[in-house]
Amino acid sequence: MIELLIITVAYGFTAYTNHSRPKQDRWVLHALLGYHLLFTFAFTYFILLQGGDAIAYWELSTNVMEAPSERWMDYFGLSTRFVQWLNFWPHQWGWSFLGLNLIYGLLGYLGIQLIYLSLFKRTSQEDKTENIIQKSGWLVLFLPNMHFWTAGITKEALTILGLGWVFYGLRYWKSAGWQLPLAIGFLFLARPHIGFLMAGLSFLFFLLEPSLDRRWKLGIGGVGVLGLVLLYPMLTAYLVIDDFSWDSLKALMDYQLDFLHGEGVGSMVDMQHYNLLQRLGTYLFRPLFFDAYNLQTYLASLENLVYVGLSVYGLSRIRGTKLTNIPLLYWIVLLFFLITTFLFANSLSNLGIMMRMKSFCVVFYLSLLHFPTTNHPAGNSAAFAISNLLPLPPCVSTGNLLSTQVDSRK
């Protein structure tokens, strides 16, 4: 009874907050909530039928503990330990598998909601120069892979919540920036390497933010260095490496490829013999129809075909876009996507796991295809930010460098 009450109140409050938003956002968020809820039921059915990590998370039976414990804090730690720590009390109270999936599904939805508000939300009047893809770019938030893997008891649900929370804090840093330490800490607990990366990118954002006084930047930079120094030994211990040298990272990625190659699963790909370009293409766009062998892989192939089409559109759009017009936040998004793509493309050799990792990464790539330049002041552009941080040599005219931004202010 208490389980049902908590779930009803949580979803009811979320729907209420959605309805209190402007009309242009209200129906998008309502539709996303209902759509995501359907995936929670589908995820529950699929895992009960096929099995999966979610059952072990629910039962607190993963192999990270030598034996079950009656003490809550014995479960506290990074990654899988953190998931089991979150699940300890629902497990003690006898929550059902569906009930806990509904809670995690809501957490995943909140991450998607924050991504919409920070990267897809339109904040100005309709721009007549925008094409149909830019105007309806938020439709990519309905692609199913992200919803499926964030609709139940998964680290992906926690990861996308953490990422959405961080990017929301960056987009609205003047009012929500105080939440960033909480968001980064939460993300680090759920997926340490992603949390560490976002900590570094967040501090880079503030160092390049042109409206911040340089004294503030110096203070933020000091706090950032201190935070990264504190997180560094925890991350290296988690990854079981000595340092972040290229040799250590390459050894770790090669070990991961060997490990997955030896699993003998049906969707294994021989990435060890691929060059970098082949690895990147495989990670980003496969499985395609020639890889498909069941319903799930055919659906994944269809979604990846959409990625291919949108990528072609994105490449064609680059030729007509002045890079100095791209808002600073979207440069941070691009860095996040490029780094995670390189890491995952060089450490994964299983198409199913690739789709699972892409569930919280590709949405950021897709947000770059329609970035709303008309909705950001010129001072937020990357060129303005860098020129504000670093003095330009006399031979470089700031006015010429930023001529496109000056025109946009008229």
TIKE-817506 format. One record per residue (C-alpha): x, y, z; residue number from 1. Coordinates in nm, 4 decimals, m for minus. Layout:
((X, Y, Z), NUM)
...
END
This chain:
((0.0000, 0.0000, 0.0000), 1)
((0.2819, 0.2425, 0.0938), 2)
((0.4691, 0.1428, m0.2226), 3)
((0.1680, 0.2296, m0.4390), 4)
((0.1136, 0.5570, m0.2525), 5)
((0.4754, 0.6695, m0.2969), 6)
((0.4731, 0.5855, m0.6678), 7)
((0.1396, 0.7617, m0.7234), 8)
((0.2524, 1.0771, m0.5412), 9)
((0.5872, 1.0832, m0.7254), 10)
((0.4319, 1.0525, m1.0712), 11)
((0.1455, 1.2869, m0.9806), 12)
((0.3846, 1.5569, m0.8595), 13)
((0.5961, 1.5206, m1.1736), 14)
((0.2894, 1.5558, m1.3962), 15)
((0.1797, 1.8606, m1.1938), 16)
((0.5177, 2.0348, m1.2341), 17)
((0.5095, 1.9574, m1.6066), 18)
((0.1643, 2.1138, m1.6346), 19)
((0.2813, 2.4305, m1.4597), 20)
((0.5358, 2.4993, m1.7348), 21)
((0.4731, 2.7159, m2.0442), 22)
((0.2381, 2.5640, m2.2988), 23)
((0.5130, 2.5075, m2.5564), 24)
((0.6955, 2.2798, m2.3088), 25)
((0.4005, 2.1342, m2.1195), 26)
((0.2759, 1.8924, m2.3823), 27)
((0.6223, 1.7782, m2.4848), 28)
((0.7020, 1.6867, m2.1237), 29)
((0.3629, 1.5209, m2.0698), 30)
((0.4131, 1.3128, m2.3840), 31)
((0.7650, 1.2153, m2.2778), 32)
((0.6392, 1.1081, m1.9339), 33)
((0.3630, 0.8880, m2.0742), 34)
((0.5952, 0.7454, m2.3400), 35)
((0.8638, 0.6668, m2.0838), 36)
((0.6115, 0.5007, m1.8530), 37)
((0.5186, 0.2591, m2.1325), 38)
((0.8850, 0.1639, m2.1600), 39)
((0.9001, 0.0916, m1.7877), 40)
((0.6335, m0.1763, m1.8310), 41)
((0.8099, m0.3068, m2.1432), 42)
((1.1448, m0.3143, m1.9608), 43)
((0.9936, m0.5031, m1.6665), 44)
((0.8382, m0.7635, m1.8953), 45)
((1.1584, m0.8032, m2.0985), 46)
((1.3866, m0.8476, m1.7949), 47)
((1.1511, m1.0959, m1.6278), 48)
((1.1435, m1.2906, m1.9542), 49)
((1.5101, m1.2669, m2.0545), 50)
((1.6866, m1.1955, m1.7256), 51)
((1.9311, m0.9129, m1.6600), 52)
((2.1287, m0.7079, m1.4108), 53)
((1.8142, m0.5298, m1.2913), 54)
((1.6978, m0.8421, m1.1062), 55)
((2.0300, m0.8691, m0.9236), 56)
((2.0120, m0.4984, m0.8332), 57)
((1.6601, m0.5517, m0.6969), 58)
((1.7614, m0.8603, m0.4975), 59)
((2.0930, m0.7051, m0.3822), 60)
((2.2633, m1.0152, m0.5196), 61)
((2.5340, m0.8759, m0.7490), 62)
((2.8874, m1.0075, m0.7031), 63)
((3.0360, m0.6861, m0.5594), 64)
((2.9684, m0.8063, m0.2026), 65)
((3.1193, m1.1205, m0.0534), 66)
((2.7970, m1.1816, 0.1379), 67)
((2.4660, m1.0012, 0.2031), 68)
((2.4665, m0.7524, 0.4878), 69)
((2.2002, m0.6160, 0.7215), 70)
((2.3759, m0.2806, 0.7447), 71)
((2.2872, m0.0136, 0.4911), 72)
((2.6270, 0.1590, 0.4766), 73)
((2.8041, m0.1692, 0.4000), 74)
((2.6632, m0.1326, 0.0479), 75)
((2.7823, 0.2236, m0.0060), 76)
((3.0370, 0.2737, m0.2818), 77)
((3.0748, 0.3492, m0.6500), 78)
((2.8817, 0.2189, m0.9492), 79)
((2.7059, m0.1118, m0.8686), 80)
((2.7564, m0.0632, m0.4944), 81)
((2.5819, 0.2724, m0.5183), 82)
((2.2830, 0.1159, m0.6963), 83)
((2.2525, m0.1497, m0.4258), 84)
((2.2888, 0.1171, m0.1565), 85)
((1.9945, 0.3053, m0.3100), 86)
((1.7941, m0.0172, m0.3273), 87)
((1.8645, m0.1333, 0.0275), 88)
((1.5563, 0.0080, 0.1999), 89)
((1.3063, m0.0747, m0.0775), 90)
((1.4462, m0.4289, m0.0603), 91)
((1.4025, m0.4339, 0.3168), 92)
((1.0451, m0.3091, 0.2815), 93)
((0.9608, m0.5782, 0.0273), 94)
((0.9058, m0.3607, m0.2775), 95)
((0.8056, m0.5421, m0.5962), 96)
((1.0284, m0.5530, m0.9035), 97)
((0.7745, m0.3470, m1.0990), 98)
((0.7465, m0.0910, m0.8188), 99)
((1.1205, m0.0277, m0.8047), 100)
((1.1355, m0.0152, m1.1851), 101)
((0.8703, 0.2568, m1.1769), 102)
((1.0835, 0.4634, m0.9372), 103)
((1.3979, 0.4198, m1.1457), 104)
((1.1955, 0.4862, m1.4589), 105)
((1.0851, 0.8161, m1.3087), 106)
((1.4476, 0.9046, m1.2291), 107)
((1.5391, 0.8288, m1.5905), 108)
((1.2511, 1.0438, m1.7117), 109)
((1.3642, 1.3351, m1.4921), 110)
((1.7038, 1.3152, m1.6609), 111)
((1.5388, 1.3315, m2.0036), 112)
((1.3239, 1.6212, m1.8824), 113)
((1.6341, 1.8138, m1.7726), 114)
((1.8065, 1.7413, m2.1049), 115)
((1.5044, 1.8830, m2.2871), 116)
((1.5009, 2.1960, m2.0719), 117)
((1.8747, 2.2556, m2.1020), 118)
((1.9498, 2.1598, m2.4642), 119)
((1.6242, 2.1368, m2.6645), 120)
((1.3943, 2.3996, m2.5132), 121)
((1.3223, 2.7004, m2.7331), 122)
((1.3443, 3.0238, m2.5360), 123)
((1.2615, 3.2843, m2.8013), 124)
((1.0041, 3.3478, m3.0659), 125)
((1.0035, 3.1214, m3.3685), 126)
((1.2894, 3.1941, m3.6074), 127)
((1.1690, 3.1891, m3.9684), 128)
((1.5191, 3.0929, m4.0893), 129)
((1.5093, 2.7591, m3.9055), 130)
((1.4270, 2.4454, m4.1011), 131)
((1.1889, 2.1692, m3.9949), 132)
((1.4608, 1.9619, m3.8238), 133)
((1.5694, 2.2563, m3.6090), 134)
((1.2111, 2.3447, m3.5174), 135)
((1.1202, 1.9873, m3.4217), 136)
((1.4597, 1.8685, m3.3030), 137)
((1.3086, 1.7661, m2.9699), 138)
((1.1442, 1.4699, m3.1461), 139)
((1.4755, 1.2809, m3.1185), 140)
((1.3970, 1.2561, m2.7470), 141)
((1.1376, 0.9942, m2.8412), 142)
((1.3885, 0.7537, m2.9962), 143)
((1.3320, 0.4266, m2.8078), 144)
((1.6809, 0.3074, m2.7102), 145)
((1.7336, 0.5832, m2.4531), 146)
((1.3898, 0.5265, m2.3012), 147)
((1.4246, 0.1493, m2.2778), 148)
((1.7562, 0.1452, m2.0926), 149)
((1.6619, 0.4296, m1.8576), 150)
((1.3138, 0.2972, m1.7750), 151)
((1.4074, 0.0513, m1.5016), 152)
((1.6633, m0.0467, m1.2381), 153)
((1.9783, 0.0384, m1.4335), 154)
((2.2870, 0.2519, m1.3948), 155)
((2.1795, 0.4146, m1.7211), 156)
((1.8752, 0.5653, m1.5467), 157)
((2.0981, 0.7176, m1.2786), 158)
((2.3559, 0.8277, m1.5363), 159)
((2.1111, 1.0145, m1.7568), 160)
((1.9629, 1.1819, m1.4486), 161)
((2.3106, 1.2937, m1.3433), 162)
((2.4003, 1.4168, m1.6914), 163)
((2.0720, 1.6020, m1.7339), 164)
((2.1203, 1.7579, m1.3907), 165)
((2.4741, 1.8764, m1.4742), 166)
((2.3783, 2.0266, m1.8085), 167)
((2.0764, 2.1941, m1.6519), 168)
((2.3078, 2.3487, m1.3930), 169)
((2.5370, 2.4728, m1.6701), 170)
((2.2564, 2.6117, m1.8901), 171)
((2.0950, 2.7988, m1.6017), 172)
((2.4077, 2.8485, m1.3915), 173)
((2.3012, 3.1843, m1.2530), 174)
((1.9990, 3.0300, m1.0771), 175)
((2.0834, 2.6581, m1.0631), 176)
((2.4631, 2.6555, m1.0619), 177)
((2.4683, 2.5824, m0.6894), 178)
((2.3286, 2.2367, m0.7710), 179)
((2.6330, 2.1383, m0.9785), 180)
((2.8404, 1.9904, m0.6916), 181)
((2.5425, 1.7709, m0.5988), 182)
((2.4844, 1.6694, m0.9608), 183)
((2.8508, 1.5891, m1.0270), 184)
((2.8777, 1.3980, m0.6989), 185)
((2.5672, 1.1941, m0.7832), 186)
((2.6987, 1.1210, m1.1336), 187)
((3.0409, 1.0206, m0.9973), 188)
((2.8774, 0.7719, m0.7603), 189)
((2.6664, 0.6221, m1.0415), 190)
((2.9410, 0.6128, m1.3090), 191)
((3.2757, 0.7419, m1.1797), 192)
((3.4480, 0.7958, m1.5159), 193)
((3.1503, 0.9923, m1.6538), 194)
((3.1266, 1.1976, m1.3342), 195)
((3.4993, 1.2786, m1.3448), 196)
((3.4725, 1.3836, m1.7089), 197)
((3.1744, 1.6106, m1.6407), 198)
((3.3519, 1.7654, m1.3412), 199)
((3.6384, 1.8684, m1.5690), 200)
((3.4078, 1.9922, m1.8453), 201)
((3.1976, 2.1909, m1.5967), 202)
((3.5008, 2.3787, m1.4698), 203)
((3.6116, 2.4397, m1.8291), 204)
((3.2674, 2.5903, m1.8967), 205)
((3.3065, 2.8418, m1.6142), 206)
((3.6614, 2.9288, m1.7133), 207)
((3.5329, 3.0161, m2.0614), 208)
((3.2056, 3.1815, m1.9528), 209)
((3.2527, 3.5460, m2.0615), 210)
((3.0140, 3.7048, m1.8112), 211)
((3.2124, 3.5783, m1.5129), 212)
((3.4684, 3.8101, m1.3545), 213)
((3.8233, 3.6766, m1.3748), 214)
((3.8484, 3.6689, m0.9955), 215)
((3.5520, 3.4323, m0.9904), 216)
((3.7171, 3.2246, m1.2600), 217)
((4.0344, 3.2020, m1.0538), 218)
((3.8347, 3.0873, m0.7505), 219)
((3.6316, 2.8360, m0.9496), 220)
((3.9492, 2.7087, m1.1145), 221)
((4.1077, 2.6517, m0.7722), 222)
((3.8020, 2.4655, m0.6460), 223)
((3.7938, 2.2646, m0.9687), 224)
((4.1555, 2.1551, m0.9398), 225)
((4.1027, 2.0599, m0.5747), 226)
((3.7892, 1.8610, m0.6600), 227)
((3.9581, 1.6724, m0.9434), 228)
((4.2581, 1.5962, m0.7225), 229)
((4.0252, 1.4480, m0.4589), 230)
((3.8315, 1.2416, m0.7147), 231)
((4.1418, 1.1240, m0.9028), 232)
((4.2591, 0.8498, m0.6607), 233)
((3.9033, 0.7171, m0.6225), 234)
((3.8667, 0.6922, m1.0001), 235)
((4.2032, 0.5229, m1.0585), 236)
((4.1244, 0.2733, m0.7806), 237)
((3.7844, 0.2037, m0.9382), 238)
((3.9370, 0.1540, m1.2853), 239)
((4.2316, m0.0420, m1.1389), 240)
((4.4937, 0.1691, m1.3152), 241)
((4.7967, 0.3543, m1.1805), 242)
((4.7440, 0.6827, m1.3605), 243)
((4.5752, 0.8498, m1.6582), 244)
((4.8693, 0.8062, m1.8932), 245)
((4.7949, 0.6891, m2.2462), 246)
((4.9669, 0.3558, m2.1770), 247)
((4.7427, 0.2904, m1.8743), 248)
((4.4243, 0.3886, m2.0570), 249)
((4.5149, 0.1839, m2.3645), 250)
((4.5912, m0.1193, m2.1494), 251)
((4.2532, m0.0791, m1.9785), 252)
((4.0656, m0.0474, m2.3098), 253)
((4.2502, m0.3461, m2.4566), 254)
((4.1696, m0.5539, m2.1483), 255)
((3.8014, m0.4610, m2.1800), 256)
((3.8010, m0.5605, m2.5471), 257)
((3.9640, m0.8945, m2.4643), 258)
((3.7170, m0.9570, m2.1828), 259)
((3.4103, m0.8886, m2.3971), 260)
((3.5580, m1.0798, m2.6894), 261)
((3.5790, m1.3866, m2.4669), 262)
((3.2180, m1.3693, m2.3552), 263)
((3.0989, m1.5635, m2.6585), 264)
((2.7769, m1.3655, m2.6959), 265)
((2.5845, m1.3453, m3.0210), 266)
((2.6343, m0.9739, m3.0851), 267)
((3.0128, m0.9752, m3.0423), 268)
((3.2142, m0.7758, m3.2979), 269)
((3.5840, m0.8311, m3.3663), 270)
((3.6825, m0.4750, m3.2776), 271)
((4.0386, m0.5799, m3.1962), 272)
((4.1185, m0.5996, m3.5676), 273)
((3.9345, m0.2798, m3.6645), 274)
((4.1098, 0.0511, m3.7240), 275)
((3.9926, 0.3623, m3.5387), 276)
((3.7520, 0.4743, m3.8121), 277)
((3.5889, 0.1306, m3.8256), 278)
((3.5559, 0.1253, m3.4467), 279)
((3.3915, 0.4665, m3.4418), 280)
((3.1505, 0.3727, m3.7194), 281)
((3.0626, 0.0447, m3.5491), 282)
((2.9979, 0.2099, m3.2143), 283)
((2.7908, 0.4944, m3.3567), 284)
((2.5860, 0.3240, m3.6272), 285)
((2.5664, m0.0517, m3.5690), 286)
((2.3802, m0.2791, m3.5515), 287)
((2.2350, m0.2141, m3.8957), 288)
((2.0042, m0.4494, m4.0820), 289)
((2.2834, m0.6809, m4.1937), 290)
((2.3625, m0.7392, m3.8223), 291)
((2.0031, m0.8016, m3.7139), 292)
((1.8942, m1.1471, m3.6008), 293)
((1.5882, m1.0852, m3.3783), 294)
((1.3218, m0.8225, m3.3058), 295)
((1.5425, m0.6201, m3.0700), 296)
((1.8291, m0.5941, m3.3178), 297)
((1.5932, m0.4990, m3.6018), 298)
((1.4531, m0.2177, m3.3873), 299)
((1.8050, m0.1083, m3.2956), 300)
((1.8956, m0.1150, m3.6666), 301)
((1.6052, 0.1140, m3.7482), 302)
((1.7125, 0.3630, m3.4822), 303)
((2.0738, 0.3531, m3.5995), 304)
((1.9521, 0.4233, m3.9524), 305)
((1.7944, 0.7413, m3.8145), 306)
((2.1346, 0.8298, m3.6644), 307)
((2.2943, 0.7836, m4.0070), 308)
((2.0374, 1.0106, m4.1721), 309)
((2.0676, 1.2809, m3.9073), 310)
((2.4470, 1.2619, m3.9274), 311)
((2.4348, 1.3239, m4.3022), 312)
((2.2116, 1.6229, m4.2320), 313)
((2.4513, 1.7461, m3.9628), 314)
((2.7530, 1.7242, m4.1944), 315)
((2.5680, 1.9154, m4.4650), 316)
((2.4730, 2.1823, m4.2131), 317)
((2.8303, 2.2399, m4.0951), 318)
((2.9145, 2.4064, m4.4273), 319)
((2.6555, 2.6773, m4.3661), 320)
((2.7287, 2.7337, m3.9983), 321)
((2.9774, 2.9817, m3.8548), 322)
((3.1476, 2.8015, m3.5696), 323)
((3.1695, 3.1264, m3.3745), 324)
((2.7875, 3.1195, m3.3557), 325)
((2.7787, 2.7941, m3.1599), 326)
((2.6924, 2.8657, m2.7942), 327)
((2.9544, 2.7703, m2.5356), 328)
((2.7282, 2.5099, m2.3764), 329)
((2.7126, 2.3156, m2.7032), 330)
((3.0918, 2.3079, m2.7266), 331)
((3.0884, 2.1378, m2.3859), 332)
((2.8265, 1.8957, m2.5196), 333)
((3.0473, 1.8266, m2.8224), 334)
((3.3526, 1.7590, m2.6043), 335)
((3.1510, 1.5209, m2.3876), 336)
((3.0263, 1.3315, m2.6904), 337)
((3.3675, 1.3107, m2.8611), 338)
((3.5480, 1.1881, m2.5491), 339)
((3.2868, 0.9274, m2.4552), 340)
((3.2634, 0.8090, m2.8168), 341)
((3.6404, 0.7590, m2.8356), 342)
((3.6494, 0.5730, m2.5037), 343)
((3.3537, 0.3446, m2.5726), 344)
((3.4508, 0.2773, m2.9347), 345)
((3.7893, 0.1544, m2.8138), 346)
((3.6696, m0.0518, m2.5180), 347)
((3.3447, m0.2207, m2.6294), 348)
((3.3073, m0.5118, m2.8687), 349)
((2.9470, m0.6126, m2.8111), 350)
((2.6678, m0.4457, m3.0084), 351)
((2.4159, m0.4898, m2.7280), 352)
((2.6414, m0.3187, m2.4744), 353)
((2.7152, m0.0442, m2.7292), 354)
((2.3437, 0.0296, m2.7611), 355)
((2.3186, 0.0383, m2.3836), 356)
((2.6058, 0.2882, m2.3520), 357)
((2.4668, 0.4982, m2.6377), 358)
((2.1393, 0.5279, m2.4460), 359)
((2.2847, 0.8144, m2.2419), 360)
((2.5363, 0.9554, m2.4951), 361)
((2.3799, 0.9847, m2.8410), 362)
((2.1070, 1.2258, m2.7259), 363)
((2.3784, 1.4876, m2.6717), 364)
((2.5147, 1.4326, m3.0206), 365)
((2.1635, 1.4763, m3.1598), 366)
((2.1187, 1.8009, m2.9655), 367)
((2.4074, 1.9460, m3.1668), 368)
((2.2120, 1.9055, m3.4889), 369)
((1.9692, 2.1822, m3.4035), 370)
((2.1439, 2.4041, m3.1482), 371)
((1.9330, 2.7202, m3.1075), 372)
((2.1819, 2.9966, m3.1873), 373)
((1.9038, 3.2535, m3.1923), 374)
((1.8197, 3.1755, m2.8329), 375)
((2.1631, 3.2548, m2.6885), 376)
((2.3244, 3.5959, m2.6485), 377)
((2.6396, 3.6606, m2.8476), 378)
((2.8500, 3.6682, m2.5342), 379)
((2.7856, 3.2973, m2.4859), 380)
((2.9629, 3.2001, m2.8063), 381)
((3.2864, 3.0042, m2.7871), 382)
((3.4823, 3.2703, m2.9755), 383)
((3.3691, 3.5429, m2.7360), 384)
((3.4455, 3.3195, m2.4398), 385)
((3.8002, 3.2406, m2.5503), 386)
((3.8750, 3.6011, m2.6414), 387)
((3.7492, 3.7033, m2.2976), 388)
((3.9690, 3.4474, m2.1228), 389)
((4.2838, 3.4996, m2.3316), 390)
((4.4056, 3.8395, m2.4591), 391)
((4.4140, 3.8531, m2.8382), 392)
((4.7328, 3.9634, m3.0167), 393)
((4.7184, 4.3101, m3.1737), 394)
((4.6957, 4.1653, m3.5247), 395)
((4.3613, 4.0005, m3.4443), 396)
((4.0533, 4.2201, m3.4462), 397)
((3.7946, 4.1197, m3.1880), 398)
((3.5352, 4.3075, m3.3861), 399)
((3.6044, 4.1001, m3.6958), 400)
((3.6175, 3.7773, m3.4977), 401)
((3.2794, 3.8448, m3.3456), 402)
((3.1133, 4.0325, m3.6305), 403)
((2.8379, 3.7738, m3.6579), 404)
((2.7559, 3.8134, m3.2886), 405)
((2.7520, 4.1938, m3.3075), 406)
((2.5034, 4.1774, m3.5931), 407)
((2.2761, 3.9460, m3.3953), 408)
((2.2374, 4.2102, m3.1234), 409)
((2.0687, 4.4600, m3.3547), 410)
END
